[in-house]
Amino acid sequence: MSKSALITGITGQDGSYLAEFLLAKKYQVHGLVRRSSSGNTTRIDHLCKDGTHDGRLDLHHGDVTDGQALANLILQIQPDEIYNLAAQSHVRVSFDQPAYTLQVVGAGALNVLEAARQLQETKPLRLFQASSSEMYGDVRETPQRETTPFCPQSPYACAKVYAHHQAINYRQSFGMFVVNGIMFNHESERRGETFVTRKITRAAGRIKLGLQKKLYLGNLDAKRDWGYAQDYVQAMWLALQHSVPDDYVIATEKTHSVRQFLAAVFRRLDLSWQDHVEIDQRLFRPSEVHHLLGDSTKIRQTLGWQPKTNFENLAAIMTDHDLELAGREVYGQRFDLEGA
């Protein structure tokens, strides 16, 4: 009998890749989608239209901030696994919208946990909580591991710390199978265009084809442990298949600066980034996180997970995708690097 899973945040980068992954494993997949006046399912439209899933993808309108409706839905569909990926995940935006960020990231996670606790009274289930490397903030040790103290430097990170500890609390207090995946930065061609990596690749493709001249960025010296989102959803799934619930750092164990990512992208397009990039002080965070580097020894040894996509390949995947997008703006058809 196939398993069923509920993904909150299914329309996001991680949610869309996870839905693909679980459907390939013959899961019945349920996704929570916030209702909006305009469609917000772009990343999963191909799954909705794919006739090969035999009705195994169901979307439900809802919001993690509505605890009662969420509990009703979870009790109705009775999933075997829950992946809580819903978030206001843009760190810089969290400074402008701290209360909203706390509601979605912090209180939203608590609502998911409480609904799962109610379901557990009638059937067993397993829950993955998406934690963040941003929780380490003003880092106390490098590399960062599961035991490294948190020192959050943004409203987003503070909300994630709250959610992380609530997940541990529910695991210890109610005997629930709850896993925290402390995920370091993971990017892809599905990353939102306001995030720095996608902002860079999107602009670089447009600059290559003469659609824009300048790219405005903030702190180029911030260093991050960057992986590929498609690799990271496998880690989420593996964490819920293990016999014991635990917390895991999910990272590549390599760090690169924004400047290095910028250079890799422009180099692939045979451009000099110095000719096109200008620094805008307004894009700096009020409180910067300077250096994140994960130690993923635990998940590698316990679950056998390994990232498959290195930094250069990640930059290439995203650059090629966004060059094609820029080509569609110019030519209205497919465009690739070889044709540039």
Secondary structure, DSSP 8 states (H G I E B T S, - for coil): ---EEEEETTTSHHHHHHHHHHHHTT-EEEEEE---SS---GGGHHHHH-GGGTT-EEEEE--TT-HHHHHHHHHHH--SEEEE------HHHHHHSHHHHIIIIIIHHHHHHHHHHHHHTTS--EEEEEEEGGGG-S-SSSSB-TTS-----SHHHHHHHHHHHHHHHHHHHH--EEEEEEE--EE-TTS-TTSHHHHHHHHHHHHHTTS---EEES-S--EE--EEHHHHHHHHHHHHHSSS--EEEE--S--EEHHHHHHHHHHHTT--GGGTEEE-GGGS-SS---B--B--HHHHHHH-------HHHHHHHHHHHHHHHHHHHHHSS---GGG-
